[in-house]
């Protein structure tokens, strides 16, 4: 899926731009997000679904917001969870790991607070109190199961 996305989105839409031009635009975007937070504003993550798969879209936002000149991994993850829940008016029950809150969790190999890219290294998910391996999730996805 990532390969197809890169071919269509990056190479297809942006392939005519030089790496220098793309990096300049990306760093400007990162500095703008950082300035919004520094000025007391709120940054939230979203998706471009159904234009592209929402999981992939969210990871694209995570990667493009964090890094040199941009948000810290903690700020980026907060924008995808707590800040987004607050913006949607459900921050009192979602977006944080707290007693009484609804939460599905991903288990990753790595430390996304040090390297945001580690959010891509999912080894499992806890949803509705049950652990699912990546293999189980992929098998259910292929079979169309709603469990």
ABEGO torsion letter per residue (X at the ends): XAAAAAAAAAAAAAAABBAAAAAAAAAAAAAAAAAAAAAGBBBBBBBAOAABBAAAAAAAAAAAABEBGBBBAAAAAAAABAAAAAAAGAAAABGBBBBGBBBBBBBBBEBAAABAAAAABBABBBBGGBBBBAAAAAAAAAAGBAX
